[in-house]
């Protein structure tokens, strides 16, 4: 991705969503040709010159100090994840050459943990929302990622390009848009990831909704929340999910879909577990 364009589009989108009243500024009587705050208003709120902010928004200001980044984040009312993304965009120098990252590996202990969590869906997500490993119920509730070619085992690709996902994922539009926001955060952290760029290009071409969500520059970190799926056999499933980063690998996330004990969802999962069985498991980590 072009780092300068990313900085420009992100800052423009964030100042466009804040009115002078929300920023605590009194009206000055001038006609507004743009939504939200002007550049000079953001500069005044952050305590920098308009010229400097203009160069910063155009990606021409180099690497600003932490104090300037914090002041701009306050002026633009960024949430914690947006602040992290903003720091990624501004602080990471653009190297002339970046060696591509090697394949991600799920260590044996995590792989065994997925099998231990046999009563609920659980899976491990890597960079670009790649699905690195999934237990039996995760493959049953979402889709059988293991049956797909390795290049297609990707959560964003599933949500946005698999026609069955729209029927199976409750509140599909919300979940799909949030997944795009997660990819945006990834793009800020790994601007030279060729495979991520290829995924974005594929989603741009094949998903009617992707470009709109991508261009709003929303960023999101996967943490916890609720999920709703509709299984073709057992019906509606309601989960409380937790997304945890395993110690030692910040680029992997363990996702666990918990069900309330005694609930209809827990009973449906028990039935699914009794109807499906895993084949023999290799005592080795999954590899992408």
N, C-alpha and C positions, 0 to 999 in steps of 0.2 A: 504494500500500500504506500501511497505517497504521504509521507509524514506531514508535510506542510498543508496539504489539502485536508487531512484529517483534523489538524489543529484548527484550521479555518472553519470547517463545517461544524465541529463540535462547539466552538465558542459562539458562533453565530446562532446555532440552535438553542443554546442555553440562555443567551441574553434576549432572544426573541420571546421566550416564554415568561419573562418577568416584566411586569408593568412598573412605571415609576412609583406608583402608589405602594406596590408590594415591596419595593426597595427603599421606601421611606423618603422619596424625593418629591418635592413640591413641583407642580407644573410650571413651566417657564413661558407658556404662551406660544411656543414655536410649533408649527405644523409638523406632524410626524409622518415621515415617508416609509418607516419600517416598523414592524411590530416590536413591542418590548422596548428594551433599553438601547440608547445610542452608545456608540463607542466612547464618547467623551463622558457619558454618565457612568459607565462601568469603570473607566479610568479614575474618575473622581471618587467613586466608592472604594476603590482598591488603593488609592493614594499613589497612583503612578501618573505619568504624563499621558495625554491623549496620543502623542506621537509614538511613545513606547508601546502602549497597548495596541495601536494599529499595526505596528511591526510584529508584535507578538501574535496577533490574530492572523496575520498573513504568513506566519511561520518563518519570520526573518529576524527574530530577536535572540537566537541562540538558546542557551539553557538558563532560564531565570533562577533566581535564588529561591530557597524554600519559603522565605518570608513573602516574596511576591506571589508565589503559587498559592500560598495559604490565603493571602489577601484577596486574590482574584476568585478563589473558591468561595470565600465568604460573600463577596460581592454578587456572585452569580448563584448563591444559595445552593451549592452542590451538596448532594447527600454523600455519605462516606464512600460508596462504590464509585460515584462520579468523580470524587476527589482522587481516588486511586487511579482511575482511567486518565484523568487530566494530567496527573503526575507522570504516568507512563508515556503519554504523548509528548510532553514537554522535556522530560529529563533524559530520555534514552537517545544517545547519539546514533546517527545513521552510519553504520559501518560500510566499508566498501565491499566486503565479502562476508557472508555468514554461512558457516558450514551447516548443512541440513541436519536436524536432530535425528538420531537413530530411532528405531522402533521402541515403543513403550512396552514394558514387561510388567505383568502383575506378579508380585512375589508369591511364593508358595503359601505363606501364611494367610494372605488375603484371599487367595483362591480357595483355600480350605474353609475360610470364614463364610464364603458364599454358600458352600455346601452345608455348613452348620446352620445357617439361617434358612432352613428348608421350609419353614411354615409361612414365610412371607416373601414377596418378590424383593430381590436385591441384585444390584449390578454395579459395575465399576466403570466410570467414565474417565476418559483421558483427554488429551488435547483435542480441540476442535469438536468436542462432544462425541468423540469416537467411543463406541461401546467395546471395552477391552475384555470384559467377562460378564456373564450373567448366569444366575442360577435357574433352576427349572421353572419356578413360578414366574420369574421375570420374563422368561421367554414365552410363557403361556399367556400372561396378562397383556404384555406389549406386543412383541412379535419375536419370532425365533431368529435372533441375530446370528446364531451359530450356523444356521442354514444358508445365510447370505454370503456372497463373496466378501473377502476381507475389506475391500475398498468401499463396500456399501454398509458396513456395520457402524452406523453413525446416527445419533439420536436426532439431530437437526434434519438430516436427510429423511429419516423415517417420518417425523412429524409433518414436514413440508411437502414431501414428494410421494409418500405412500398413500394411495387412495383409501386404503382400509383404516389409516390412522384417523381420518376425519370422522368415521363412524365409531371408532373404538375409544378415542380420547374425549372425555367429557370436557366441555368448555375449550374446544380445540383452538379457537382463535387466540384466547388468552395464553394458553400453554405454548403455542407456536410462536407468538410474538415474544414471550419471555425467553424462549430458546434463542431467537435471533439476538436479543439483548445480551445473552450470555456469550454468543459468538463475537459480538462487538467488543466486549471486555477482553476476550482472548486476542482479538486482533490488535488491541492496544498493547498487550503484553508481548506479543510475538509478531511484530510487523513484517518480519521477513520469512514467515512460514509459507512456503510455496504451496503446500497441500491445503492449508487454510484458504489461501487465495483461490485455488482451484475449486474448493467447495463453495465459496461465495459466488464465484462465477457460474457454477452449475445451478445454484439456487436462484440466482438472478435470472437465468434463462428459462428455468422450468417452473418456478413457483410464482403465480400471479401476485401474491401478497408480499413476497420477500422484500422487494425493492423499497416499498413504502416503509416497512418496519426498519429496514437497514438504514435508510436515510434519515430517520428521526433521531439517530445517535443515542438511543436509550441503552444503558448498560445495566447489567444485573449480575449478582453473584448468587449461585445456587446455595441455599442454606436449609430451609425447612418450609413446610406449608402443607397444603392439602391437594390431593389429586383424585380425580374421578375417572374411572374407565367403565366401558360397557363391554362385557365379554359376551360373545355370541352364544355361549352355552349357559353360563350361570348368571348372566344379567349384570346389573349395576354393582360396581365395586368402589368403595370409598376408603381412601387411605390418608394417613398422616405421615408425611415423608420427612426423613432427615438426610441431609447431605453432609458427609464428614470427610475431611482430608486426612488420609492415613499419614502418620508421622514418617518423615523421610522422603516424601514425594509430593510436592505441592501441585504437580500437574495431574494428579489422579484424585478422584472423588468417589467415595463409597456411598451409594444411594440405597436407602432401605425404605420400603413402603410398609408401614406398620398398620395393623388392623386392630380395632377395639375388641378386646376379648369378649366372646359371647355375641358379637354382632353378626348381622347377616353376611357381611363381608368375610369375617373369620370363618363362618360355616362354608361359604362358597369356596374359599381357599382350601379348606380341608377336603372338600369334594374334588377340587382340581388336583390336589396332591395325591388323592387316592386313585384318580383316573390316569394320571401320567406318571411315568417313571423315567429316571435318568439312566442312560447306559453306563458302562464302566467308565470311571473318571481316571484320567492320567494324573499321577501325583507330580505334576509339573506346572509351572506358571503359564498362564495364557500370554500369547505374544501377538502384538500388532506389527 
